Amino acid sequence: MFHEKKSVVVSSEALISGFLERATQIDRPSTSPVAHSIPVAWHQIDSERQRTLNEHGNYWWKSSGQALAILLDNAGYSYAARLRILDFFARCIAPRLGIANEPGAERWKSFMTDDHNPIELSWDWHTGSQPPQIRFSIEPVGEEAGTAKDPRNELVAGEFVGVVLKDLPATNLQWFYHFKSYFGLGVGHHSPAGHQTQIFWAFDLGEKDLTGKAYFFPEYRARATRKTNVQVICEAIEAAPSCTSSELSALHTFQDFVREHAKVPLEMDMLAIDLVEPSQSRLKIYIRTRETSFESVREAMTLGGRLSNSNLDTGLQRLRHLWDSLFDQQGVPDNAPLPASKHRTGGILYNVEFRLGSKAPKVKIYMPVRHYAQNDWQIMNAVSDFMYPEQGGSSGSSQFNKRQTPLAFREAMCNIL
């Protein structure tokens, strides 16, 4: 993910999900100095919680839980924070990711990742002196999801809300219940989007606390009401508690951009919110376009010229550098597309983010490494080369400086993969 404030998020869809079922073939040296090292914090929680998990929960704990532990360790979290986060994962998350991903298993086909694993981990480099942050996103999945007993994966949904409220009592669900109800119309029918996922959850893992987010899909209601996805999303926002037209200037700017692109429809994938007080929550509309030239990227990032400032201009220049490195596009004209991909998650995904009262939205791009980069090692090299100037060199002497460098992320990924 990239936006004009220089924050970089490396998603795990092509990287960390490889720990479970490799999406790409990694080409890395076999002499990694940290290979197969599992952090002590994971072993401590494992000794306390392993007997409380069944075979399926234990599978997710030993796969995704270990990957999470490695990222937390390399990102420089304190030992106390690592224990707290891993304990939350072992108790609340691992038992609710469905059956183990084993050969021949009839698993729920989650839309979370292209190989249907219901979890994605990410490493977020912040700006300035802030340390990196680890996050994860999930689709809660019941062990009988997709069977006659639970054909739409609904049995675990209510339980998971209770689990979150018990462990994270500061979670605000006012908007969650509004959007869940609004987008829930029509869920008894198959979604035209090619998947049956209804809600994603995500957690930003802070040193002292965890913050939840929720993601909703518009296709069910759009089909039931014979409206477009963007109409349904905008109407849902306009009907949300505390929303008034005067506070939705940023949404109106986005709507103007969508109307301008009516001849080349943008795919509206989902809407996300923070599970905090509505006045403080971000609203994030996820859009996908099948246009993959850098010219189309510039058009989307500026909302057709509606957004313009020096930070954005600088960010687009730096984004082109990262684009060239990730997709081997050096010297390629801006209007040249990336190689064609007809996959459901092909093209480029963006999110348009704003809060109530925002004058203008921010746009972020999700770099489509899953379909257009060569392999995991090439992705890590490109990200390291991109981040290195941000750090002013990697020779910092403090533990924090070491964790801020791309080497910490590279070390974690070599360990996982």
NUKEFI-96232 format. One record per residue (C-alpha): residue number from 1; x, y, z. Coordinates in steps of 0.1 Angstrom, whole numbers. Layout:
     i       u       v       w
   NUM       X       Y       Z
...
END
This chain:
     i       u       v       w
     1       0       0       0
     2      13      35      -8
     3       1      70      -3
     4      15     105      -4
     5      27     105      32
     6      54      80      25
     7      39      52      46
     8      45      18      31
     9      26     -14      38
    10      38     -47      25
    11       9     -71      23
    12      13    -107      30
    13      -8    -121       2
    14      22    -130     -19
    15      46    -131      11
    16      34    -144      44
    17       6    -166      30
    18      35    -185      14
    19      41    -199      49
    20       8    -218      44
    21       6    -224       7
    22      32    -205     -14
    23      16    -181     -39
    24      49    -176     -57
    25      83    -194     -58
    26     109    -177     -36
    27     144    -175     -50
    28     166    -166     -21
    29     200    -177      -7
    30     199    -209      13
    31     223    -195      39
    32     198    -173      58
    33     213    -166      92
    34     179    -166     110
    35     162    -195      92
    36     137    -216     113
    37     141    -195     145
    38     108    -194     164
    39     106    -166     191
    40     105    -174     227
    41      72    -156     232
    42      55    -180     209
    43      68    -210     228
    44      56    -195     261
    45      21    -190     249
    46      22    -224     231
    47      30    -241     264
    48       0    -224     281
    49     -26    -226     253
    50     -18    -256     231
    51     -40    -280     250
    52     -70    -257     247
    53     -69    -259     209
    54     -83    -287     187
    55     -65    -300     157
    56     -78    -271     135
    57     -70    -243     159
    58     -36    -258     165
    59     -29    -258     128
    60     -35    -221     125
    61     -16    -214     157
    62      14    -233     145
    63      13    -217     110
    64       0    -182     111
    65       7    -178     149
    66      44    -186     143
    67      46    -162     114
    68      29    -135     135
    69      54    -141     163
    70      84    -137     139
    71      70    -104     126
    72      64     -90     161
    73      99    -100     172
    74     116     -84     142
    75      95     -53     144
    76     109     -46     179
    77      77     -51     200
    78      84     -55     237
    79      83     -90     252
    80      51     -81     272
    81      34     -68     241
    82      43     -99     221
    83      29    -121     249
    84      -3    -101     250
    85      -8    -102     212
    86       0    -138     208
    87     -22    -148     237
    88     -51    -129     220
    89     -43    -147     187
    90     -42    -182     204
    91     -74    -177     223
    92     -96    -156     200
    93     -83    -160     164
    94     -68    -194     158
    95     -99    -213     169
    96    -120    -193     144
    97    -102    -197     111
    98    -120    -229     100
    99    -106    -263      93
   100     -69    -269      87
   101     -55    -263      53
   102     -46    -299      45
   103     -46    -318      12
   104     -82    -328       2
   105     -98    -306      29
   106    -131    -290      17
   107    -124    -256      31
   108    -145    -224      31
   109    -133    -204       1
   110    -125    -171      19
   111    -120    -140      -2
   112     -93    -129      21
   113     -65    -143      -1
   114     -63    -158     -35
   115     -56    -193     -21
   116     -86    -189       2
   117     -67    -187      35
   118     -88    -167      59
   119     -59    -146      73
   120     -34    -121      60
   121      -6    -105      79
   122      11     -72      71
   123      41     -50      82
   124      34     -13      82
   125      64      12      80
   126      53      44      96
   127      67      78      89
   128      94      97     108
   129     105      82     141
   130      75      59     146
   131      83      21     148
   132      68      -3     124
   133      34     -18     132
   134      22     -53     125
   135     -14     -59     116
   136     -36     -88     105
   137     -69     -93      88
   138     -92    -123      90
   139    -125    -137      79
   140    -139    -156     109
   141    -147    -191      96
   142    -166    -219     114
   143    -155    -255     112
   144    -187    -264      94
   145    -187    -234      70
   146    -198    -243      35
   147    -216    -274      47
   148    -253    -280      49
   149    -252    -271      86
   150    -236    -237      79
   151    -238    -230      41
   152    -230    -192      44
   153    -205    -193      73
   154    -229    -175      97
   155    -226    -196     128
   156    -193    -181     140
   157    -203    -144     132
   158    -222    -136     164
   159    -198    -155     186
   160    -169    -136     173
   161    -185    -102     180
   162    -188    -113     217
   163    -152    -125     217
   164    -140     -91     205
   165    -160     -72     230
   166    -148     -93     259
   167    -112     -90     250
   168    -112     -55     236
   169    -139     -37     256
   170    -131      -3     242
   171    -143     -15     208
   172    -172       8     195
   173    -198     -12     174
   174    -223      16     167
   175    -213      18     130
   176    -205     -19     128
   177    -241     -28     136
   178    -254      -2     112
   179    -234     -14      82
   180    -238     -50      90
   181    -276     -46      89
   182    -275     -24      58
   183    -253     -47      38
   184    -270     -78      51
   185    -300     -75      28
   186    -299    -103       3
   187    -273    -124      19
   188    -295    -155      16
   189    -287    -155     -21
   190    -253    -161     -39
   191    -232    -130     -43
   192    -226    -120     -79
   193    -190    -110     -69
   194    -177    -146     -72
   195    -173    -152     -34
   196    -196    -156      -4
   197    -176    -136      22
   198    -198    -112      41
   199    -174     -94      66
   200    -137     -91      72
   201    -122     -81     106
   202     -87     -66     110
   203     -66     -56     140
   204     -38     -30     143
   205     -14     -43     169
   206      -1     -15     190
   207      25     -18     217
   208      -2     -11     244
   209     -35     -19     227
   210     -52     -35     198
   211     -76     -16     175
   212    -103     -34     154
   213    -116     -26     119
   214    -144     -42      99
   215    -149     -46      61
   216    -183     -50      44
   217    -193     -61      10
   218    -220     -43     -10
   219    -229     -70     -36
   220    -257     -87     -18
   221    -277     -55     -12
   222    -269     -42     -46
   223    -283     -73     -63
   224    -314     -73     -40
   225    -322     -37     -47
   226    -310     -36     -84
   227    -286      -8     -77
   228    -249      -5     -83
   229    -223     -12     -56
   230    -213      24     -55
   231    -249      35     -50
   232    -253      11     -21
   233    -220      21      -4
   234    -228      58      -7
   235    -263      53       6
   236    -251      32      35
   237    -226      60      45
   238    -253      87      41
   239    -276      67      64
   240    -251      60      91
   241    -255      75     126
   242    -239     109     129
   243    -235     114      92
   244    -249     146      76
   245    -244     160      41
   246    -223     189      54
   247    -198     164      68
   248    -195     143      36
   249    -176     167      13
   250    -149     141       7
   251    -175     115      -3
   252    -190     140     -27
   253    -156     145     -44
   254    -153     107     -48
   255    -188     105     -63
   256    -179     131     -89
   257    -148     111     -99
   258    -170      79    -102
   259    -195      97    -124
   260    -167     109    -146
   261    -156      73    -151
   262    -191      59    -159
   263    -179      46    -193
   264    -152      25    -178
   265    -169      13    -146
   266    -148      11    -114
   267    -154     -21     -94
   268    -165     -13     -58
   269    -151     -41     -37
   270    -159     -31      -1
   271    -163      -5      26
   272    -141      -5      58
   273    -145      13      91
   274    -125      16     123
   275    -143       2     154
   276    -140      34     173
   277    -163      64     180
   278    -179      73     146
   279    -165     109     147
   280    -130      94     148
   281    -135      65     124
   282    -121      64      89
   283    -144      54      61
   284    -125      35      34
   285    -141      27       0
   286    -121       0     -19
   287    -122       3     -57
   288    -106     -19     -83
   289     -98     -10    -119
   290     -86     -33    -146
   291     -64      -5    -161
   292     -28     -11    -150
   293      -7      16    -167
   294      10      41    -145
   295     -10      68    -162
   296     -41      52    -148
   297     -25      50    -114
   298     -19      88    -115
   299     -55      93    -126
   300     -68      73     -96
   301     -44      87     -70
   302     -54     123     -79
   303     -91     114     -84
   304     -89     128    -119
   305     -70     159    -109
   306     -93     167     -80
   307     -65     162     -55
   308     -33     182     -59
   309      -5     192     -35
   310      33     191     -33
   311      33     160     -11
   312      12     141     -36
   313      34     151     -65
   314      65     139     -46
   315      47     108     -36
   316      38      99     -72
   317      74     104     -83
   318      86      80     -56
   319      57      56     -64
   320      69      54    -100
   321     104      44     -87
   322      88      16     -66
   323      66       6     -95
   324      95       3    -118
   325     114     -19     -93
   326      85     -42     -84
   327      73     -48    -120
   328     104     -43    -140
   329      90     -12    -158
   330     121       9    -161
   331     119      30    -193
   332      84      18    -200
   333      60      47    -210
   334      34      58    -185
   335       5      46    -207
   336      18      11    -211
   337      -2     -15    -191
   338      12     -44    -171
   339       9     -79    -185
   340     -28     -89    -188
   341     -43    -109    -159
   342     -79    -120    -159
   343     -79    -132    -123
   344    -107    -119    -100
   345     -81     -99     -80
   346     -62     -88    -110
   347     -59     -51    -119
   348     -52     -25     -92
   349     -69     -20     -59
   350     -72      14     -43
   351     -89      27     -12
   352    -104      62      -9
   353    -102      72      28
   354    -119     100      47
   355    -134     109      80
   356    -166     129      88
   357    -158     165      81
   358    -128     158      59
   359    -126     184      30
   360    -109     159       7
   361    -102     121       7
   362     -68     104       6
   363     -62      77     -19
   364     -40      46     -13
   365     -28      20     -38
   366     -23     -17     -32
   367       6     -27     -53
   368      -5     -58     -72
   369      26     -79     -65
   370       5    -111     -64
   371      -1    -111    -101
   372      27     -89    -116
   373      59     -93     -96
   374      84    -121    -103
   375      87    -137     -68
   376      90    -130     -31
   377     127    -124     -31
   378     124     -98     -59
   379      96     -81     -40
   380     118     -79      -8
   381     147     -64     -28
   382     125     -38     -44
   383     109     -28     -11
   384     143     -26       6
   385     158      -5     -22
   386     127      18     -19
   387     129      21      19
   388     166      25      23
   389     167      63      15
   390     140      68      41
   391     163      55      68
   392     193      76      58
   393     214      44      58
   394     212      12      78
   395     240      19     102
   396     220      32     131
   397     232      19     164
   398     200      18     184
   399     177     -12     185
   400     149      10     172
   401     169      21     142
   402     177     -15     134
   403     141     -24     135
   404     132       6     112
   405     155      -6      84
   406     143     -29      56
   407     168     -55      69
   408     144     -62      99
   409     116     -70      75
   410     139     -90      52
   411     151    -110      82
   412     116    -118      93
   413     105    -129      58
   414     136    -151      53
   415     127    -168      86
   416      90    -173      76
   417      96    -184      40
END
